[in-house]
Amino acid sequence: MLITEDYNIDGLNKDIISLKEHFIRETGKRERIQEEIRLKKNALKTVNENIDLLEKTNILLQKTSKFAREQAKKQIEGLVTNCLQYIFNSDIEFKIEIDELYGKPNAEFYVITKYEDQMIKTKPQQSRGGGIVDIISLALRIAFLQLHMPKVEGPLILDEPAKHVSNEYIFNVAEFLKEVSEMFDRQIIMVTHDNHLSSIATLSYRVVLRGSISYIEPIEE
C-alpha cells in the first residue's frame, strides 16, 4: 500500500473495509469449496461402499450358483446312474464334468465302468454302442423335466426311446418307464415300433397304412 500525504484515515478505513469484504468473499468461497469437497468425499465413500457390496454380492451369487450347479449335477448323475444300473444290471456310473469354456460353464458327459480293479472312463457314444446313449438321453430328459423349477407339468413325450437297446435289456427299459410314470405321477406318451415297450401302456394304438391312408386301431390286450 502506497502512503502519500493525501492518504488519510478515511482512505485507510475504506481500504480496511474493502479488504474485510474481500476476505469475507474469499472465506465464503473457501467454505463452499470445502463443503463441495466434503460432499464429494461422502459421495466417493458411498460409491466405494456400493462397489464393495456389489463385489461381495457377485462373489455370493457365484458361490450360490456353483453350489446349485453342484447339487443339480449330483442329482442328475444319481438319476442317470440309477437308470443305467437298473436297465443294464451293472455297476456302470454316469459322471458330469463342468469346466469353463469361453467364459461359460461347459458340461461333458462320461460313463465309468469297472473292469476288475480298473475304472474305465469313456464318452457315452464310445461305450457299448448306441444303447447307452439312448438310455442316457432318456434319463437326462426325465432328470431335467423333474428338476426344473418351476415344475414342468404335462406328459413326457417319447419318440422311439431305446431304439438301439438290445432285446436283452428292453424289458428293463419298459419296467423303468412304468416306474417313472408311477413315481413321478407323470403320463408318458410314446411312439415305438417295439412290442415290449408298447405292451406296458394302459392304452395303445397301432397305425396301419392301407393304400395311401393311415388307420389308427386300438391294440387289444
Stockholm file with secondary structure:
# STOCKHOLM 1.0

chainA/1-221         MLITEDYNIDGLNKDIISLKEHFIRETGKRERIQEEIRLKKNALKTVNENIDLLEKTNILLQKTSKFAREQAKKQIEGLVTNCLQYIFNSDIEFKIEIDELYGKPNAEFYVITKYEDQMIKTKPQQSRGGGIVDIISLALRIAFLQLHMPKVEGPLILDEPAKHVSNEYIFNVAEFLKEVSEMFDRQIIMVTHDNHLSSIATLSYRVVLRGSISYIEPIEE
#=GR chainA/1-221 SS CCCCTTCCHHHHHHHHHHHHHHHHHHHHHHHHHHHHHHHHHHHHHHHHHHHHHHHHHHHHHHHHHHHHHHHHHHHHHHHHHHHHHHHHCSCCEEEEEEEEETTEEEEEEEEEEEETTEEEEECGGGSSTHHHHHHHHHHHHHHHHHHCSSCCCSCEEEESTTTTSCHHHHHHHHHHHHHHHHHTTCCEEEECSCHHHHTTCSSCEEEEEETTEEEEEECCC
#=GC SS_cons         CCCCTTCCHHHHHHHHHHHHHHHHHHHHHHHHHHHHHHHHHHHHHHHHHHHHHHHHHHHHHHHHHHHHHHHHHHHHHHHHHHHHHHHHCSCCEEEEEEEEETTEEEEEEEEEEEETTEEEEECGGGSSTHHHHHHHHHHHHHHHHHHCSSCCCSCEEEESTTTTSCHHHHHHHHHHHHHHHHHTTCCEEEECSCHHHHTTCSSCEEEEEETTEEEEEECCC
//
